[in-house]
Structure formats: C-alpha cells, structure tokens
C-alpha cells in the first residue's frame, strides 16, 4: 500500500488515494497505522475516494481507528493532496461526512470553507458549539501552562456530553485580534498540535464573547491559522479556515 503523510500546522494525517476502492482495513488496522510506535504515526487517516458529483470524497478516521466527524486540518490536507494529484487547479468542491465543502489552493495556503454554524450554547463557564465536530471552548488566563490533557479529558468524558463526548479547547487572547488555542481531541485522546474545527469554534466564541472581528488570527502549538466568517444573526456563514498544508513524505507499507 502506498501512503502519503501530510500535516497542517502540526496536525498530521496518513493520506491514501482510494479512488480504486480497494482500501479495506479494519478499525484495529487503522489504529495500528496511526500509532506512533508501531505504525506510521498520525492524528488520523484519510481516504480520497471518487464521487460522481464532486471532485472527490473525504473519508476520515480518528487515530483510534473509528470513523470520525469533520476534521478541518484534515480537510485542508486532503485538498492539498487532491491538488498534488492534479484533480483541480485552484478551486475544488468535495464531499465530507458533514456535507459539501469548497476550498481554494495557493502555493502556500489552503482556504477551506466550513459548514454554517447555528448550534451555539453559551454557558457561564464555557461555550459549546458544533463546527463539523462538537467543541467546548473555555476562556483561560494562561493557556501555555495549562494541563490541557488533564482538564481536557475531564470535559471530553463529562456526563453533559455523553455518549459521544466532545473536544475541549482552551483559548487565551494574545493581543489585537488574535488567540492562542490548545485542544484536547477525542479519538486521538490527547492534545494535538492543532485542531481545525477547534480553532474555528474558538474564533466564533471570541467574536461572541470578546467582540473579535473577522478574520481572527490563531496561534497553535504547530503554527498559525486564520478564521474568517460572517455573523448572520443567530448563526455564522461563509466560514473559512486558512493556513498551510504540507506533504511531509510518501512511503510504501
């Protein structure tokens, strides 16, 4: 099996060209491939498949081998992969688990259009919203010294979000129209270097809670992203997640 490794601000993925429809690995096998000691190592595995009405279809698996919800950085990486394969020149439409997405590719960045967000709950201690995946967002004073794994795991498995659980994001304003965001991801069950749907959620919460305007600049452990959006009353539309997506290497297993 030929595979490709891509990363988007340190969020890394195994990409497989499955247009022939021959990939048939089990959940256990996908988990092994994503394992950083016994496999290739990745935060997830993504299949690029044919679709009659789109340039391609994205099928995403978490590092635990289970099929996952939408992954923003994974979406940007598969767009770069499709561009590298010559499936489009500058603009593409593809299908993911949460519906249709559009994206634009330049030499340095991928701009991915996310789905409209209307499910938004502001609580005294946190916000909860779905940006293709469910996210809790908490405002903290010192995100750099925070125990993201310890606090994130408590939120991820809290009864309020059972049975599916949630991702947990911790954000800190860092001057101007910018945030520093760290994320505990379900399915990976650890902190990742970056989470696309997570920083999207954080930007929208920062707009509601802190008055930050579009676009919001996001610093993550793995690099910098931008989130632009339009506030459409009770919902958000024309949301774009923009940043680098890079091929790291290819190999044969």
Protein Blocks (a to p, Z undefined) as FASTA:
>chain_A
ZZddddeehiacddddfknopaccdfklmmmmmpcklmnopabdcdddddfkbmbdcddd
dfkopacdddfklmmmmmmmmmmnopafkbccdddfkbccdddddfkbccddddddfbdc
ddfkbccddehiacdddddfblmlpcfklmmmmmmmgmklpcnbpaddddddeehjbddd
ddddehjlpacfbdfklmmmmmmmmmmmnopacddddddfkbccddddddehjacehiac
ddddddfbdcdZZ
